[in-house]
Amino acid sequence: MSAADLQQPAGATRFSGRRMRLFAVLAGLYLAQGIPGYLLVAAIPPIMRELGVSRTAIGMLAVLMIPLTIKFLWAPLVDRIKLMSIGHRRSWILPTQFGTVLAIVSLIFVEPNNVLAIFLIGLVIAILTSTQDIATDGYATLALREEDRAVGNAIQGGAVAASVIVGGTFSLVLYEWIGWQPMILTIAAISTLPLVAIAFMPEDANTAVFQPAKRPSLKAFIKRPEALTALTVALIYRASEGLVKSMEGSYLVDAGLPLSSIGYLSGISAATAGIAGSAIAAMLVLRTGASGTLLLLGGLRTLCFLLFSLHAAGHLSGLWVLLGAAGFQTLIRYMEIVALYSLFMAVASKDQPGTDFTILSCAQIIIYLLGSMIAGMIADALGYPVLFFVATAISGGAVIVTFRLLTTLKRRTEEAAAQANRGE
């Protein structure tokens, strides 16, 4: 990693045939991971509820998020072991994707109100897609050049947003039109398409034959000062977001917004913001660097949270202010992911790219979920105004601390580069 990865924008790039092929492959692979997940968390729960399944039972499906937060535990194995001779990352992506498709197909043999069966199948899908994510992120980290990271991570963000539409919205529409089994088979068929992309993965010296100098491990990550600095950024930067996002829907209901409008805001509108935000963030990272983009977005996020706070305290009125703040902070959230993941790729070691990237991405997910878990307790005990003001203060403080951490990270990177040049 160079200091330019953190602070300086990359120059203009020419999109060669190989790079366009790489971008297309990454889009397919990230879409493959997202569709099954949103089928489980966005489409199946409403179907269950319509069939009379209890909210308590449906809520247990949240356990399926656990593999996404602890996948760093087996990430070193993915970096360390090549399962087949078709390429290190290919040898993980192919079987996990094939297994995911088979697991989706197996849903046709259970009724949509069979909570236990769907939970167990969903757990298999979650483990497989999490493992595939490790391999895909490791491949992307090695294959993407410095100037391509912003575009590559924008593609990832756009693929996630598209997965909401395909795995969530489209699945529900299909269920209404043709029923459970045909819907499941259709989504399984769509999920097989990325298997074609695997055949076109551009393999070069960085990804196909690269042999790590050190044994990939969690310990190797901890020993690197720049990795620990990036980990601190991952934990601090998003610490405020779960507090607001988890209570956003409840607050909109309490503020008098119709459920249909909330559904649009969290569905198609959010997916649109995800695709647009990813593209805008890529341009920002190319122009100002990952660090500059993170600081700008952190300031804008703090402003959005302040609007929520003032509205909850009665200092602002009208739903349009609230809707504007909600929509804009959704846009910002997708943009942040592009900038954060560009930073993570810059910090990740070539010896264990999947491990390093996975640790950092899991860290920001875990802190987000922790905030989500305590937000309701704060709102019940102290009210929405206090909750949103606390989130605003944490967000503003995180911007200041992040600036200092990124300055330290840049200095450490420059020192490491200087030592390498001296042959130390």
C-alpha positions in Angstrom: 0.0 0.0 0.0 1.2 3.5 -0.8 0.3 6.7 0.9 -1.4 7.7 -2.4 -4.0 5.0 -1.7 -5.1 6.9 1.4 -4.9 10.6 0.5 -4.2 11.2 -3.2 -6.8 10.6 -6.0 -5.8 8.2 -8.6 -5.4 9.4 -12.1 -7.7 8.8 -15.0 -7.8 5.3 -16.3 -8.4 3.7 -19.6 -10.8 0.8 -19.4 -9.1 -2.0 -21.3 -10.9 -5.1 -22.4 -9.3 -7.1 -19.5 -10.4 -4.5 -16.9 -13.9 -4.4 -18.3 -14.0 -8.2 -18.1 -12.8 -8.0 -14.5 -15.5 -5.5 -13.6 -18.2 -7.7 -15.2 -17.0 -10.7 -13.3 -17.0 -8.9 -10.0 -20.5 -7.6 -10.7 -21.7 -11.2 -11.3 -19.9 -12.6 -8.2 -21.1 -9.9 -5.8 -24.7 -10.2 -7.2 -24.5 -14.0 -6.6 -23.7 -13.4 -2.9 -26.5 -10.8 -2.5 -29.5 -12.4 -4.1 -29.7 -15.5 -1.7 -29.2 -13.3 1.3 -32.0 -10.9 0.4 -34.3 -13.8 -0.5 -33.8 -14.9 3.1 -34.1 -11.6 5.0 -36.3 -9.5 2.7 -38.7 -11.9 0.8 -39.2 -14.9 3.0 -40.1 -13.2 6.3 -43.2 -11.3 4.8 -44.3 -14.6 3.1 -44.0 -16.3 6.5 -46.0 -13.6 8.2 -48.8 -13.8 5.6 -49.1 -17.5 6.4 -49.4 -16.8 10.1 -45.9 -17.5 11.4 -45.3 -15.6 14.7 -43.1 -12.5 14.7 -40.9 -14.2 17.4 -40.1 -17.1 15.0 -39.5 -14.7 12.1 -37.2 -12.6 14.2 -35.0 -15.7 14.8 -34.0 -15.5 11.1 -31.8 -12.6 12.2 -29.4 -15.3 13.5 -28.6 -16.0 9.8 -26.5 -12.7 10.0 -24.0 -14.3 12.3 -21.8 -16.0 9.6 -21.4 -12.6 8.0 -20.0 -11.2 11.2 -17.7 -14.1 12.2 -16.4 -15.2 8.8 -13.0 -13.7 9.6 -12.5 -16.8 11.8 -12.1 -19.1 8.7 -10.9 -16.4 6.3 -7.2 -17.5 6.8 -8.1 -21.0 5.6 -9.5 -19.6 2.3 -6.3 -17.6 1.8 -4.2 -20.6 2.8 -5.7 -23.5 0.9 -6.3 -24.0 -2.8 -9.0 -26.7 -3.2 -8.6 -27.3 -6.9 -6.1 -26.6 -9.7 -8.5 -24.2 -11.5 -7.1 -21.3 -9.5 -6.9 -20.4 -5.8 -10.0 -18.2 -5.6 -11.9 -20.0 -8.3 -11.5 -23.2 -6.4 -13.5 -21.7 -3.5 -16.0 -19.6 -5.5 -17.2 -22.5 -7.7 -18.2 -25.0 -5.1 -19.7 -22.4 -2.7 -21.8 -20.9 -5.5 -22.9 -24.3 -6.7 -23.7 -25.3 -3.2 -25.7 -22.1 -2.7 -27.8 -22.9 -5.8 -28.5 -26.4 -4.5 -29.5 -25.1 -1.1 -31.9 -22.6 -2.7 -33.5 -25.4 -4.8 -33.9 -27.5 -1.7 -36.4 -24.9 -0.4 -39.0 -26.3 -2.9 -39.3 -29.4 -0.7 -40.4 -27.4 2.4 -43.4 -25.2 3.0 -42.8 -21.5 3.5 -44.2 -21.7 7.0 -41.8 -24.4 8.1 -39.6 -22.2 10.2 -37.0 -24.8 11.3 -36.4 -26.2 7.9 -36.0 -22.7 6.3 -33.7 -21.7 9.2 -31.4 -24.7 8.7 -31.3 -24.3 4.9 -30.8 -20.5 5.4 -27.9 -21.2 7.7 -26.2 -23.3 5.1 -26.7 -20.6 2.5 -25.3 -18.0 4.8 -22.2 -20.0 5.5 -21.6 -20.7 1.8 -22.2 -17.1 0.7 -20.0 -15.8 3.5 -17.2 -18.1 2.4 -17.6 -17.1 -1.2 -17.4 -13.5 -0.1 -14.0 -14.1 1.5 -12.7 -15.6 -1.8 -14.2 -12.9 -3.9 -12.9 -10.1 -1.8 -9.5 -11.6 -1.7 -9.5 -11.9 -5.5 -10.8 -8.4 -6.0 -8.1 -7.0 -3.6 -5.3 -8.7 -5.7 -6.8 -8.1 -9.1 -7.9 -4.5 -8.8 -5.2 -2.0 -9.5 -5.0 1.1 -7.3 -6.8 3.3 -9.8 -9.5 0.7 -10.2 -10.4 0.1 -6.6 -13.1 2.8 -6.5 -14.8 1.5 -9.5 -14.5 -2.1 -8.2 -16.1 -1.2 -4.9 -18.8 0.8 -6.6 -19.6 -2.3 -8.6 -19.9 -4.2 -5.3 -22.2 -1.6 -3.8 -24.3 -1.5 -6.9 -24.5 -5.3 -7.0 -25.8 -5.3 -3.4 -28.4 -2.7 -4.2 -29.5 -4.8 -7.3 -29.7 -7.8 -5.0 -32.3 -6.0 -2.9 -34.4 -5.7 -6.0 -33.9 -9.2 -7.3 -33.7 -11.2 -4.1 -36.3 -9.1 -2.2 -38.8 -7.2 -4.4 -38.7 -9.5 -7.4 -39.0 -12.6 -5.3 -42.1 -11.3 -3.6 -43.7 -10.3 -6.9 -43.0 -13.8 -8.3 -44.5 -15.4 -5.2 -47.7 -13.4 -5.8 -47.8 -14.3 -9.4 -46.7 -18.0 -9.6 -46.4 -19.3 -6.0 -43.7 -20.6 -3.7 -42.0 -23.4 -5.7 -41.8 -21.7 -9.1 -40.5 -18.5 -7.4 -37.7 -20.5 -5.6 -36.7 -22.3 -8.9 -36.6 -19.0 -10.7 -34.3 -17.4 -8.1 -32.2 -20.5 -8.1 -31.9 -20.3 -11.9 -30.9 -16.6 -11.7 -28.3 -17.6 -9.1 -26.6 -20.0 -11.5 -25.7 -17.2 -13.9 -22.6 -16.2 -11.9 -21.2 -19.7 -12.5 -20.6 -18.5 -16.1 -18.7 -15.5 -14.8 -16.2 -17.7 -13.0 -15.0 -19.0 -16.4 -14.1 -15.5 -17.4 -12.2 -14.5 -14.3 -9.0 -12.7 -15.5 -6.2 -14.7 -13.8 -2.8 -13.0 -13.8 0.4 -13.2 -11.7 -1.2 -11.4 -8.8 -4.1 -13.7 -8.5 -3.3 -17.1 -10.1 0.2 -18.0 -9.1 0.9 -15.6 -6.2 2.4 -17.5 -3.2 2.2 -15.8 0.2 5.5 -15.2 1.9 3.9 -15.8 5.3 1.2 -18.2 6.5 -2.1 -16.4 6.4 -3.5 -15.9 10.0 -5.3 -13.5 12.3 -2.1 -13.1 14.2 -0.3 -11.8 11.1 -3.0 -9.1 10.8 -2.6 -8.0 14.4 1.2 -7.6 14.0 0.8 -5.0 11.3 0.4 -1.4 12.8 -1.3 -0.1 9.7 -3.8 -2.9 9.8 -4.7 -2.1 13.4 -5.1 1.6 12.5 -7.5 0.7 9.7 -9.3 -1.6 12.1 -9.8 1.3 14.5 -11.2 3.4 11.7 -13.6 0.5 10.8 -14.8 0.4 14.4 -15.2 4.1 15.0 -16.4 5.5 11.7 -19.7 3.6 11.5 -20.4 3.5 15.3 -23.3 5.9 15.0 -25.2 4.5 12.1 -26.9 1.5 13.7 -28.3 3.8 16.3 -30.3 5.8 13.7 -30.9 3.2 11.0 -32.5 0.6 13.2 -35.0 3.1 14.6 -35.6 5.0 11.4 -38.6 3.0 10.4 -40.2 3.1 13.9 -39.7 6.9 14.1 -41.2 7.4 10.6 -44.3 5.4 11.8 -44.5 7.4 15.0 -44.1 10.6 12.9 -47.2 9.7 10.9 -45.7 8.4 7.7 -47.9 5.7 5.9 -46.5 2.2 5.8 -46.6 2.2 2.0 -44.3 5.2 1.9 -41.9 3.6 4.4 -41.9 0.5 2.2 -41.0 2.5 -0.8 -38.3 4.3 1.1 -36.7 1.1 2.3 -37.2 -0.9 -0.9 -36.9 0.5 -4.4 -35.8 3.9 -3.2 -33.0 2.4 -1.1 -31.9 0.2 -4.0 -31.9 3.2 -6.3 -29.9 5.2 -3.8 -27.4 2.3 -3.5 -26.7 2.2 -7.3 -26.5 6.0 -7.6 -24.5 6.4 -4.4 -21.9 3.8 -5.4 -21.3 5.5 -8.8 -21.0 8.9 -7.2 -18.7 7.6 -4.5 -16.4 6.0 -7.1 -16.0 9.4 -8.8 -15.3 11.1 -5.4 -12.7 8.5 -4.5 -11.0 8.9 -7.8 -10.9 12.7 -7.4 -10.2 13.1 -3.6 -9.0 9.7 -2.4 -10.6 7.3 0.1 -9.6 9.5 3.1 -11.0 12.7 1.7 -14.3 11.0 0.7 -14.7 9.4 4.1 -14.3 12.8 5.9 -16.7 14.5 3.5 -19.4 11.8 3.9 -18.9 11.7 7.7 -19.7 15.4 7.9 -22.8 15.1 5.7 -23.9 12.1 7.7 -23.6 14.1 10.9 -25.8 16.8 9.4 -28.5 14.2 8.5 -28.5 12.9 12.0 -28.8 16.4 13.4 -31.9 16.9 11.2 -33.4 13.8 12.8 -32.5 15.1 16.2 -34.0 18.6 15.6 -37.2 17.0 14.1 -37.6 14.6 17.1 -37.1 17.5 19.5 -39.8 19.6 17.8 -37.4 22.2 16.4 -38.2 21.2 12.9 -41.5 20.2 11.5 -42.9 18.5 8.4 -42.4 15.1 6.9 -40.5 16.3 3.9 -37.5 17.3 6.1 -37.5 13.9 7.6 -37.9 12.1 4.3 -35.1 14.1 2.8 -32.8 13.3 5.7 -33.7 9.6 5.6 -33.2 9.4 1.9 -29.9 11.3 1.9 -28.4 9.3 4.7 -29.2 6.1 2.8 -27.3 7.5 -0.2 -24.4 8.4 2.1 -24.3 5.0 3.7 -23.8 3.3 0.3 -21.2 5.9 -0.6 -19.3 5.2 2.6 -19.0 1.5 1.8 -17.2 2.3 -1.4 -14.7 4.6 0.3 -14.2 2.3 3.3 -13.7 -0.8 1.1 -11.2 1.1 -1.1 -9.3 1.9 2.1 -9.5 -1.7 3.3 -8.1 -3.0 0.0 -5.2 -0.5 0.2 -4.3 -1.7 3.6 -4.8 -5.5 2.9 -1.6 -7.5 2.7 -0.9 -9.4 -0.5 0.0 -12.4 1.7 -3.5 -12.7 3.0 -5.8 -10.3 1.1 -9.1 -12.2 1.9 -8.2 -12.4 5.6 -7.3 -8.8 6.0 -10.2 -7.4 4.0 -12.7 -9.7 5.8 -11.5 -8.7 9.3 -11.9 -5.0 8.5 -15.3 -5.5 6.8 -16.6 -7.6 9.6 -15.5 -5.0 12.1 -17.6 -2.3 10.6 -20.6 -4.7 10.3 -20.3 -5.7 14.0 -20.2 -2.2 15.3 -23.2 -1.3 13.1 -25.2 -4.2 14.5 -24.2 -3.4 18.1 -25.6 0.1 17.6 -28.7 -1.4 16.2 -29.2 -3.7 19.2 -29.0 -0.9 21.8 -30.9 1.8 19.9 -34.3 0.6 20.9 -33.3 0.5 24.6 -32.1 4.1 24.4 -35.2 5.2 22.6 -37.5 3.5 25.1 -35.6 4.8 28.1 -34.7 8.3 27.0 -36.8 9.0 23.8 -36.0 9.7 20.2 -34.4 13.1 20.7 -31.7 11.8 23.0 -31.1 8.8 20.8 -30.6 11.0 17.7 -28.5 13.6 19.5 -26.2 10.9 20.9 -25.8 9.5 17.3 -25.1 13.0 16.0 -22.4 13.5 18.7 -20.8 10.1 18.0 -20.8 10.7 14.3 -19.2 14.2 14.6 -16.6 12.8 17.0 -15.9 9.9 14.7 -15.1 12.3 11.8 -12.4 14.0 13.9 -10.9 10.8 15.2 -10.9 9.3 11.7 -9.0 12.3 10.4 -6.3 11.8 13.0 -6.2 8.1 12.4 -5.9 8.4 8.6 -3.1 11.0 9.1 -1.3 8.5 11.3 -1.9 5.7 8.7 -0.5 7.9 5.9 2.7 8.6 8.0 3.2 4.9 8.8 2.7 4.0 5.2 5.3 6.5 4.1 7.7 5.3 6.7 7.3 1.7 5.6 7.8 2.7 2.0 11.0 4.6 3.0 12.3 1.6 4.8 11.6 -0.6 1.8 13.5 1.8 -0.5 16.5 1.7 1.8 16.3 -2.1 1.8 15.7 -2.3 5.5 
